[in-house]
């Protein structure tokens, strides 16, 4: 699954660490998602979308 997490994060001028802390996950989780190595749980995907104020479909694309 492809995603636009990195672009959203950079648009907000956030580091991977800052985003990880906000979402209560590890920095490694953010790295893995951004590199398309890990598909987040539905709960985390919703949390990410809510944080950025977008729909899940705007972040994650099948």
N, CA, C and O atoms as a Tripos MOL2 file, in Angstrom:
@<TRIPOS>MOLECULE
protein
  248   247    62     0     0
PROTEIN
NO_CHARGES

@<TRIPOS>ATOM
      1 N           0.8390   -1.1710    0.0000 N.3       1 UNK1
      2 CA          0.0000    0.0000    0.0000 C.3       1 UNK1
      3 C           0.8890    1.2410    0.0000 C.2       1 UNK1
      4 O           1.7840    1.3700    0.8350 O.2       1 UNK1
      5 N           0.6440    2.1320   -0.9210 N.am      2 UNK2
      6 CA          1.4080    3.3760   -0.9820 C.3       2 UNK2
      7 C           0.7490    4.4120   -0.0850 C.2       2 UNK2
      8 O          -0.4380    4.3300    0.2310 O.2       2 UNK2
      9 N           1.5560    5.3920    0.3150 N.am      3 UNK3
     10 CA          0.9970    6.4270    1.1820 C.3       3 UNK3
     11 C           1.7070    7.7560    0.9720 C.2       3 UNK3
     12 O           2.7960    7.8190    0.4030 O.2       3 UNK3
     13 N           1.0660    8.8040    1.4420 N.am      4 UNK4
     14 CA          1.6130   10.1500    1.3370 C.3       4 UNK4
     15 C           1.9940   10.7140    2.6920 C.2       4 UNK4
     16 O           1.9750   11.9300    2.8860 O.2       4 UNK4
     17 N           2.3390    9.8430    3.6310 N.am      5 UNK5
     18 CA          2.6440   10.2900    4.9830 C.3       5 UNK5
     19 C           3.8330   11.2540    5.0160 C.2       5 UNK5
     20 O           3.7790   12.2840    5.6880 O.2       5 UNK5
     21 N           4.8780   10.9290    4.3090 N.am      6 UNK6
     22 CA          6.0700   11.7860    4.3410 C.3       6 UNK6
     23 C           5.7400   13.1970    3.8490 C.2       6 UNK6
     24 O           6.1720   14.1830    4.4470 O.2       6 UNK6
     25 N           4.9820   13.2890    2.7720 N.am      7 UNK7
     26 CA          4.6220   14.6000    2.2250 C.3       7 UNK7
     27 C           3.7860   15.3940    3.2170 C.2       7 UNK7
     28 O           4.0000   16.5930    3.4000 O.2       7 UNK7
     29 N           2.8270   14.7210    3.8600 N.am      8 UNK8
     30 CA          1.9980   15.3960    4.8710 C.3       8 UNK8
     31 C           2.8530   15.8650    6.0410 C.2       8 UNK8
     32 O           2.6890   16.9820    6.5320 O.2       8 UNK8
     33 N           3.7630   15.0060    6.4820 N.am      9 UNK9
     34 CA          4.6330   15.3370    7.6140 C.3       9 UNK9
     35 C           5.5170   16.5320    7.2800 C.2       9 UNK9
     36 O           5.6510   17.4550    8.0830 O.2       9 UNK9
     37 N           6.1140   16.5100    6.0990 N.am     10 UNK10
     38 CA          7.0140   17.6010    5.7140 C.3      10 UNK10
     39 C           6.2550   18.9020    5.5130 C.2      10 UNK10
     40 O           6.7780   19.9750    5.8110 O.2      10 UNK10
     41 N           5.0300   18.8200    5.0140 N.am     11 UNK11
     42 CA          4.2160   20.0250    4.8310 C.3      11 UNK11
     43 C           3.9330   20.7160    6.1560 C.2      11 UNK11
     44 O           3.7450   21.9320    6.2050 O.2      11 UNK11
     45 N           3.9040   19.9330    7.2300 N.am     12 UNK12
     46 CA          3.6930   20.4980    8.5730 C.3      12 UNK12
     47 C           5.0070   20.7930    9.2780 C.2      12 UNK12
     48 O           5.0180   21.2300   10.4290 O.2      12 UNK12
     49 N           6.1100   20.5540    8.5870 N.am     13 UNK13
     50 CA          7.4340   20.8110    9.1590 C.3      13 UNK13
     51 C           7.6940   19.9860   10.4140 C.2      13 UNK13
     52 O           8.2730   20.4800   11.3820 O.2      13 UNK13
     53 N           7.2680   18.7420   10.3910 N.am     14 UNK14
     54 CA          7.4520   17.8520   11.5340 C.3      14 UNK14
     55 C           8.5730   16.8610   11.2680 C.2      14 UNK14
     56 O           8.7520   16.4030   10.1400 O.2      14 UNK14
     57 N           9.3230   16.5320   12.3060 N.am     15 UNK15
     58 CA         10.3000   15.4580   12.1840 C.3      15 UNK15
     59 C           9.5760   14.1320   12.3860 C.2      15 UNK15
     60 O           8.4470   14.0950   12.8760 O.2      15 UNK15
     61 N          10.2320   13.0590   12.0070 N.am     16 UNK16
     62 CA          9.6440   11.7320   12.2370 C.3      16 UNK16
     63 C           9.4380   11.5120   13.7310 C.2      16 UNK16
     64 O           8.4330   10.9340   14.1440 O.2      16 UNK16
     65 N          10.3740   11.9650   14.5300 N.am     17 UNK17
     66 CA         10.2790   11.8100   15.9820 C.3      17 UNK17
     67 C           9.0830   12.5750   16.5420 C.2      17 UNK17
     68 O           8.3510   12.0470   17.3780 O.2      17 UNK17
     69 N           8.8810   13.7900   16.0990 N.am     18 UNK18
     70 CA          7.7540   14.5920   16.5880 C.3      18 UNK18
     71 C           6.4230   13.9420   16.2320 C.2      18 UNK18
     72 O           5.5140   13.8810   17.0610 O.2      18 UNK18
     73 N           6.3100   13.4560   14.9970 N.am     19 UNK19
     74 CA          5.0820   12.7970   14.5850 C.3      19 UNK19
     75 C           4.8670   11.5110   15.3750 C.2      19 UNK19
     76 O           3.7490   11.2140   15.7970 O.2      19 UNK19
     77 N           5.9260   10.7610   15.5690 N.am     20 UNK20
     78 CA          5.8330    9.5180   16.3320 C.3      20 UNK20
     79 C           5.3370    9.7810   17.7530 C.2      20 UNK20
     80 O           4.4580    9.0760   18.2500 O.2      20 UNK20
     81 N           5.8960   10.7840   18.3940 N.am     21 UNK21
     82 CA          5.4650   11.1160   19.7580 C.3      21 UNK21
     83 C           3.9950   11.5180   19.7860 C.2      21 UNK21
     84 O           3.2520   11.1160   20.6820 O.2      21 UNK21
     85 N           3.5850   12.3010   18.8200 N.am     22 UNK22
     86 CA          2.1960   12.7500   18.7510 C.3      22 UNK22
     87 C           1.2360   11.5820   18.5780 C.2      22 UNK22
     88 O           0.1540   11.5630   19.1640 O.2      22 UNK22
     89 N           1.6400   10.6060   17.7660 N.am     23 UNK23
     90 CA          0.7790    9.4570   17.4790 C.3      23 UNK23
     91 C           0.9820    8.3000   18.4600 C.2      23 UNK23
     92 O           0.2930    7.2820   18.3820 O.2      23 UNK23
     93 N           1.9300    8.4640   19.3790 N.am     24 UNK24
     94 CA          2.2360    7.4450   20.3850 C.3      24 UNK24
     95 C           2.7220    6.1380   19.7500 C.2      24 UNK24
     96 O           2.2800    5.0470   20.1080 O.2      24 UNK24
     97 N           3.6500    6.2890   18.7930 N.am     25 UNK25
     98 CA          4.3160    5.1450   18.1740 C.3      25 UNK25
     99 C           5.8100    5.4380   18.1570 C.2      25 UNK25
    100 O           6.2370    6.5220   18.5530 O.2      25 UNK25
    101 N           6.5980    4.4810   17.7010 N.am     26 UNK26
    102 CA          8.0400    4.7060   17.6320 C.3      26 UNK26
    103 C           8.4050    5.4090   16.3310 C.2      26 UNK26
    104 O           7.6440    5.3910   15.3640 O.2      26 UNK26
    105 N           9.5660    6.0210   16.3250 N.am     27 UNK27
    106 CA         10.0790    6.6590   15.1180 C.3      27 UNK27
    107 C          10.2670    5.6110   14.0300 C.2      27 UNK27
    108 O          10.0590    5.8940   12.8500 O.2      27 UNK27
    109 N          10.6600    4.4040   14.4230 N.am     28 UNK28
    110 CA         10.8510    3.3150   13.4670 C.3      28 UNK28
    111 C           9.5460    2.9690   12.7550 C.2      28 UNK28
    112 O           9.5570    2.5950   11.5820 O.2      28 UNK28
    113 N           8.4220    3.0940   13.4620 N.am     29 UNK29
    114 CA          7.1200    2.8390   12.8450 C.3      29 UNK29
    115 C           6.8500    3.8640   11.7530 C.2      29 UNK29
    116 O           6.3940    3.5110   10.6660 O.2      29 UNK29
    117 N           7.1280    5.1270   12.0360 N.am     30 UNK30
    118 CA          6.9250    6.1840   11.0450 C.3      30 UNK30
    119 C           7.8260    5.9420    9.8370 C.2      30 UNK30
    120 O           7.3810    6.0700    8.6960 O.2      30 UNK30
    121 N           9.0760    5.5950   10.0780 N.am     31 UNK31
    122 CA         10.0160    5.3140    8.9900 C.3      31 UNK31
    123 C           9.4970    4.1710    8.1270 C.2      31 UNK31
    124 O           9.4990    4.2690    6.9000 O.2      31 UNK31
    125 N           9.0580    3.0970    8.7570 N.am     32 UNK32
    126 CA          8.5720    1.9270    8.0190 C.3      32 UNK32
    127 C           7.3330    2.2570    7.1910 C.2      32 UNK32
    128 O           7.2090    1.7980    6.0560 O.2      32 UNK32
    129 N           6.4230    3.0420    7.7440 N.am     33 UNK33
    130 CA          5.2240    3.4310    6.9960 C.3      33 UNK33
    131 C           5.6210    4.2940    5.8080 C.2      33 UNK33
    132 O           5.1600    4.0620    4.6910 O.2      33 UNK33
    133 N           6.4700    5.2880    6.0410 N.am     34 UNK34
    134 CA          6.8880    6.1900    4.9630 C.3      34 UNK34
    135 C           7.5960    5.4400    3.8340 C.2      34 UNK34
    136 O           7.4850    5.8210    2.6690 O.2      34 UNK34
    137 N           8.3180    4.3850    4.1780 N.am     35 UNK35
    138 CA          9.0620    3.6040    3.1830 C.3      35 UNK35
    139 C           8.2500    2.4450    2.6140 C.2      35 UNK35
    140 O           8.7900    1.5820    1.9210 O.2      35 UNK35
    141 N           6.9390    2.4290    2.9130 N.am     36 UNK36
    142 CA          6.0460    1.3730    2.4390 C.3      36 UNK36
    143 C           6.5000   -0.0280    2.8460 C.2      36 UNK36
    144 O           6.2960   -0.9950    2.1110 O.2      36 UNK36
    145 N           7.1150   -0.1240    4.0220 N.am     37 UNK37
    146 CA          7.5640   -1.4120    4.5570 C.3      37 UNK37
    147 C           6.5740   -1.9570    5.5750 C.2      37 UNK37
    148 O           6.6530   -3.1210    5.9660 O.2      37 UNK37
    149 N           5.6340   -1.1050    6.0050 N.am     38 UNK38
    150 CA          4.6790   -1.4980    7.0460 C.3      38 UNK38
    151 C           3.3510   -0.8170    6.7720 C.2      38 UNK38
    152 O           3.2860    0.3960    6.5720 O.2      38 UNK38
    153 N           2.2930   -1.6150    6.7660 N.am     39 UNK39
    154 CA          0.9460   -1.0740    6.6540 C.3      39 UNK39
    155 C           0.3940   -0.9180    8.0660 C.2      39 UNK39
    156 O           0.3070   -1.8970    8.8080 O.2      39 UNK39
    157 N           0.0240    0.2870    8.4380 N.am     40 UNK40
    158 CA         -0.4510    0.5110    9.8110 C.3      40 UNK40
    159 C          -1.7840   -0.1840   10.0640 C.2      40 UNK40
    160 O          -2.5220   -0.5170    9.1360 O.2      40 UNK40
    161 N          -2.0640   -0.3910   11.3260 N.am     41 UNK41
    162 CA         -3.3760   -0.9190   11.7040 C.3      41 UNK41
    163 C          -4.4260    0.1140   11.3190 C.2      41 UNK41
    164 O          -4.1100    1.2830   11.0970 O.2      41 UNK41
    165 N          -5.6600   -0.3220   11.2450 N.am     42 UNK42
    166 CA         -6.7400    0.6020   10.9290 C.3      42 UNK42
    167 C          -6.7910    1.7170   11.9660 C.2      42 UNK42
    168 O          -7.0060    2.8810   11.6290 O.2      42 UNK42
    169 N          -6.5960    1.3580   13.2030 N.am     43 UNK43
    170 CA         -6.6260    2.3510   14.2850 C.3      43 UNK43
    171 C          -5.5660    3.4330   14.0850 C.2      43 UNK43
    172 O          -5.8460    4.6220   14.2320 O.2      43 UNK43
    173 N          -4.3450    3.0060   13.7470 N.am     44 UNK44
    174 CA         -3.2660    3.9680   13.5280 C.3      44 UNK44
    175 C          -3.5150    4.7780   12.2610 C.2      44 UNK44
    176 O          -3.2500    5.9800   12.2380 O.2      44 UNK44
    177 N          -4.0170    4.1420   11.2120 N.am     45 UNK45
    178 CA         -4.3190    4.8630    9.9690 C.3      45 UNK45
    179 C          -5.3470    5.9600   10.2240 C.2      45 UNK45
    180 O          -5.2170    7.0700    9.7080 O.2      45 UNK45
    181 N          -6.3650    5.6500   11.0180 N.am     46 UNK46
    182 CA         -7.3770    6.6500   11.3570 C.3      46 UNK46
    183 C          -6.7920    7.7720   12.2020 C.2      46 UNK46
    184 O          -7.1420    8.9390   12.0300 O.2      46 UNK46
    185 N          -5.9050    7.4100   13.1090 N.am     47 UNK47
    186 CA         -5.2490    8.4060   13.9740 C.3      47 UNK47
    187 C          -4.4050    9.3670   13.1320 C.2      47 UNK47
    188 O          -4.4050   10.5750   13.3670 O.2      47 UNK47
    189 N          -3.6900    8.8180   12.1550 N.am     48 UNK48
    190 CA         -2.8630    9.6370   11.2640 C.3      48 UNK48
    191 C          -3.7460   10.5950   10.4640 C.2      48 UNK48
    192 O          -3.4760   11.7940   10.3960 O.2      48 UNK48
    193 N          -4.7980   10.0530    9.8650 N.am     49 UNK49
    194 CA         -5.7000   10.8800    9.0600 C.3      49 UNK49
    195 C          -6.3310   11.9790    9.9090 C.2      49 UNK49
    196 O          -6.4160   13.1260    9.4720 O.2      49 UNK49
    197 N          -6.7680   11.6420   11.1030 N.am     50 UNK50
    198 CA         -7.3880   12.6210   11.9960 C.3      50 UNK50
    199 C          -6.3930   13.7150   12.3650 C.2      50 UNK50
    200 O          -6.7460   14.8940   12.3910 O.2      50 UNK50
    201 N          -5.1530   13.3300   12.6490 N.am     51 UNK51
    202 CA         -4.1330   14.3030   13.0170 C.3      51 UNK51
    203 C          -3.9270   15.3290   11.8990 C.2      51 UNK51
    204 O          -3.8080   16.5260   12.1600 O.2      51 UNK51
    205 N          -3.8850   14.8490   10.6580 N.am     52 UNK52
    206 CA         -3.6470   15.7420    9.5280 C.3      52 UNK52
    207 C          -4.9240   16.3770    8.9950 C.2      52 UNK52
    208 O          -4.8620   17.2350    8.1140 O.2      52 UNK52
    209 N          -6.0720   15.9740    9.5080 N.am     53 UNK53
    210 CA         -7.3330   16.5550    9.0920 C.3      53 UNK53
    211 C          -7.7480   16.1680    7.6810 C.2      53 UNK53
    212 O          -8.3520   16.9600    6.9570 O.2      53 UNK53
    213 N          -7.4150   14.9350    7.3000 N.am     54 UNK54
    214 CA         -7.7560   14.4370    5.9660 C.3      54 UNK54
    215 C          -8.4520   13.0850    6.0930 C.2      54 UNK54
    216 O          -8.5220   12.5080    7.1780 O.2      54 UNK54
    217 N          -8.9620   12.5910    4.9750 N.am     55 UNK55
    218 CA         -9.5610   11.2600    4.9500 C.3      55 UNK55
    219 C          -8.4550   10.2200    4.8670 C.2      55 UNK55
    220 O          -7.3730   10.4910    4.3450 O.2      55 UNK55
    221 N          -8.7300    9.0330    5.3820 N.am     56 UNK56
    222 CA         -7.7460    7.9380    5.3120 C.3      56 UNK56
    223 C          -7.3200    7.6970    3.8650 C.2      56 UNK56
    224 O          -6.1480    7.4460    3.5840 O.2      56 UNK56
    225 N          -8.2830    7.7780    2.9590 N.am     57 UNK57
    226 CA         -7.9970    7.5460    1.5430 C.3      57 UNK57
    227 C          -7.0510    8.5910    0.9590 C.2      57 UNK57
    228 O          -6.4120    8.3470   -0.0640 O.2      57 UNK57
    229 N          -6.9610    9.7490    1.6030 N.am     58 UNK58
    230 CA         -6.0410   10.7900    1.1460 C.3      58 UNK58
    231 C          -4.6020   10.5000    1.5780 C.2      58 UNK58
    232 O          -3.6570   11.0440    1.0050 O.2      58 UNK58
    233 N          -4.4400    9.6560    2.5730 N.am     59 UNK59
    234 CA         -3.1090    9.3120    3.0670 C.3      59 UNK59
    235 C          -2.6530    7.9890    2.4640 C.2      59 UNK59
    236 O          -1.5240    7.8780    1.9860 O.2      59 UNK59
    237 N          -3.5180    6.9960    2.4850 N.am     60 UNK60
    238 CA         -3.1630    5.6390    2.0600 C.3      60 UNK60
    239 C          -3.8970    5.2450    0.7880 C.2      60 UNK60
    240 O          -5.1150    5.3870    0.6830 O.2      60 UNK60
    241 N          -3.1320    4.7500   -0.1700 N.am     61 UNK61
    242 CA         -3.6980    4.3360   -1.4570 C.3      61 UNK61
    243 C          -3.3410    2.8740   -1.7200 C.2      61 UNK61
    244 O          -2.1880    2.4690   -1.5730 O.2      61 UNK61
    245 N          -4.3350    2.0980   -2.1070 N.am     62 UNK62
    246 CA         -4.0960    0.6670   -2.3690 C.3      62 UNK62
    247 C          -3.3970    0.4560   -3.6870 C.2      62 UNK62
    248 O          -3.1200   -0.6830   -4.0630 O.2      62 UNK62
@<TRIPOS>BOND
     1     1     2 1
     2     2     3 1
     3     3     4 2
     4     3     5 am
     5     5     6 1
     6     6     7 1
     7     7     8 2
     8     7     9 am
     9     9    10 1
    10    10    11 1
    11    11    12 2
    12    11    13 am
    13    13    14 1
    14    14    15 1
    15    15    16 2
    16    15    17 am
    17    17    18 1
    18    18    19 1
    19    19    20 2
    20    19    21 am
    21    21    22 1
    22    22    23 1
    23    23    24 2
    24    23    25 am
    25    25    26 1
    26    26    27 1
    27    27    28 2
    28    27    29 am
    29    29    30 1
    30    30    31 1
    31    31    32 2
    32    31    33 am
    33    33    34 1
    34    34    35 1
    35    35    36 2
    36    35    37 am
    37    37    38 1
    38    38    39 1
    39    39    40 2
    40    39    41 am
    41    41    42 1
    42    42    43 1
    43    43    44 2
    44    43    45 am
    45    45    46 1
    46    46    47 1
    47    47    48 2
    48    47    49 am
    49    49    50 1
    50    50    51 1
    51    51    52 2
    52    51    53 am
    53    53    54 1
    54    54    55 1
    55    55    56 2
    56    55    57 am
    57    57    58 1
    58    58    59 1
    59    59    60 2
    60    59    61 am
    61    61    62 1
    62    62    63 1
    63    63    64 2
    64    63    65 am
    65    65    66 1
    66    66    67 1
    67    67    68 2
    68    67    69 am
    69    69    70 1
    70    70    71 1
    71    71    72 2
    72    71    73 am
    73    73    74 1
    74    74    75 1
    75    75    76 2
    76    75    77 am
    77    77    78 1
    78    78    79 1
    79    79    80 2
    80    79    81 am
    81    81    82 1
    82    82    83 1
    83    83    84 2
    84    83    85 am
    85    85    86 1
    86    86    87 1
    87    87    88 2
    88    87    89 am
    89    89    90 1
    90    90    91 1
    91    91    92 2
    92    91    93 am
    93    93    94 1
    94    94    95 1
    95    95    96 2
    96    95    97 am
    97    97    98 1
    98    98    99 1
    99    99   100 2
   100    99   101 am
   101   101   102 1
   102   102   103 1
   103   103   104 2
   104   103   105 am
   105   105   106 1
   106   106   107 1
   107   107   108 2
   108   107   109 am
   109   109   110 1
   110   110   111 1
   111   111   112 2
   112   111   113 am
   113   113   114 1
   114   114   115 1
   115   115   116 2
   116   115   117 am
   117   117   118 1
   118   118   119 1
   119   119   120 2
   120   119   121 am
   121   121   122 1
   122   122   123 1
   123   123   124 2
   124   123   125 am
   125   125   126 1
   126   126   127 1
   127   127   128 2
   128   127   129 am
   129   129   130 1
   130   130   131 1
   131   131   132 2
   132   131   133 am
   133   133   134 1
   134   134   135 1
   135   135   136 2
   136   135   137 am
   137   137   138 1
   138   138   139 1
   139   139   140 2
   140   139   141 am
   141   141   142 1
   142   142   143 1
   143   143   144 2
   144   143   145 am
   145   145   146 1
   146   146   147 1
   147   147   148 2
   148   147   149 am
   149   149   150 1
   150   150   151 1
   151   151   152 2
   152   151   153 am
   153   153   154 1
   154   154   155 1
   155   155   156 2
   156   155   157 am
   157   157   158 1
   158   158   159 1
   159   159   160 2
   160   159   161 am
   161   161   162 1
   162   162   163 1
   163   163   164 2
   164   163   165 am
   165   165   166 1
   166   166   167 1
   167   167   168 2
   168   167   169 am
   169   169   170 1
   170   170   171 1
   171   171   172 2
   172   171   173 am
   173   173   174 1
   174   174   175 1
   175   175   176 2
   176   175   177 am
   177   177   178 1
   178   178   179 1
   179   179   180 2
   180   179   181 am
   181   181   182 1
   182   182   183 1
   183   183   184 2
   184   183   185 am
   185   185   186 1
   186   186   187 1
   187   187   188 2
   188   187   189 am
   189   189   190 1
   190   190   191 1
   191   191   192 2
   192   191   193 am
   193   193   194 1
   194   194   195 1
   195   195   196 2
   196   195   197 am
   197   197   198 1
   198   198   199 1
   199   199   200 2
   200   199   201 am
   201   201   202 1
   202   202   203 1
   203   203   204 2
   204   203   205 am
   205   205   206 1
   206   206   207 1
   207   207   208 2
   208   207   209 am
   209   209   210 1
   210   210   211 1
   211   211   212 2
   212   211   213 am
   213   213   214 1
   214   214   215 1
   215   215   216 2
   216   215   217 am
   217   217   218 1
   218   218   219 1
   219   219   220 2
   220   219   221 am
   221   221   222 1
   222   222   223 1
   223   223   224 2
   224   223   225 am
   225   225   226 1
   226   226   227 1
   227   227   228 2
   228   227   229 am
   229   229   230 1
   230   230   231 1
   231   231   232 2
   232   231   233 am
   233   233   234 1
   234   234   235 1
   235   235   236 2
   236   235   237 am
   237   237   238 1
   238   238   239 1
   239   239   240 2
   240   239   241 am
   241   241   242 1
   242   242   243 1
   243   243   244 2
   244   243   245 am
   245   245   246 1
   246   246   247 1
   247   247   248 2
@<TRIPOS>SUBSTRUCTURE
     1 UNK1         2 RESIDUE 1 A UNK
     2 UNK2         6 RESIDUE 1 A UNK
     3 UNK3        10 RESIDUE 1 A UNK
     4 UNK4        14 RESIDUE 1 A UNK
     5 UNK5        18 RESIDUE 1 A UNK
     6 UNK6        22 RESIDUE 1 A UNK
     7 UNK7        26 RESIDUE 1 A UNK
     8 UNK8        30 RESIDUE 1 A UNK
     9 UNK9        34 RESIDUE 1 A UNK
    10 UNK10       38 RESIDUE 1 A UNK
    11 UNK11       42 RESIDUE 1 A UNK
    12 UNK12       46 RESIDUE 1 A UNK
    13 UNK13       50 RESIDUE 1 A UNK
    14 UNK14       54 RESIDUE 1 A UNK
    15 UNK15       58 RESIDUE 1 A UNK
    16 UNK16       62 RESIDUE 1 A UNK
    17 UNK17       66 RESIDUE 1 A UNK
    18 UNK18       70 RESIDUE 1 A UNK
    19 UNK19       74 RESIDUE 1 A UNK
    20 UNK20       78 RESIDUE 1 A UNK
    21 UNK21       82 RESIDUE 1 A UNK
    22 UNK22       86 RESIDUE 1 A UNK
    23 UNK23       90 RESIDUE 1 A UNK
    24 UNK24       94 RESIDUE 1 A UNK
    25 UNK25       98 RESIDUE 1 A UNK
    26 UNK26      102 RESIDUE 1 A UNK
    27 UNK27      106 RESIDUE 1 A UNK
    28 UNK28      110 RESIDUE 1 A UNK
    29 UNK29      114 RESIDUE 1 A UNK
    30 UNK30      118 RESIDUE 1 A UNK
    31 UNK31      122 RESIDUE 1 A UNK
    32 UNK32      126 RESIDUE 1 A UNK
    33 UNK33      130 RESIDUE 1 A UNK
    34 UNK34      134 RESIDUE 1 A UNK
    35 UNK35      138 RESIDUE 1 A UNK
    36 UNK36      142 RESIDUE 1 A UNK
    37 UNK37      146 RESIDUE 1 A UNK
    38 UNK38      150 RESIDUE 1 A UNK
    39 UNK39      154 RESIDUE 1 A UNK
    40 UNK40      158 RESIDUE 1 A UNK
    41 UNK41      162 RESIDUE 1 A UNK
    42 UNK42      166 RESIDUE 1 A UNK
    43 UNK43      170 RESIDUE 1 A UNK
    44 UNK44      174 RESIDUE 1 A UNK
    45 UNK45      178 RESIDUE 1 A UNK
    46 UNK46      182 RESIDUE 1 A UNK
    47 UNK47      186 RESIDUE 1 A UNK
    48 UNK48      190 RESIDUE 1 A UNK
    49 UNK49      194 RESIDUE 1 A UNK
    50 UNK50      198 RESIDUE 1 A UNK
    51 UNK51      202 RESIDUE 1 A UNK
    52 UNK52      206 RESIDUE 1 A UNK
    53 UNK53      210 RESIDUE 1 A UNK
    54 UNK54      214 RESIDUE 1 A UNK
    55 UNK55      218 RESIDUE 1 A UNK
    56 UNK56      222 RESIDUE 1 A UNK
    57 UNK57      226 RESIDUE 1 A UNK
    58 UNK58      230 RESIDUE 1 A UNK
    59 UNK59      234 RESIDUE 1 A UNK
    60 UNK60      238 RESIDUE 1 A UNK
    61 UNK61      242 RESIDUE 1 A UNK
    62 UNK62      246 RESIDUE 1 A UNK
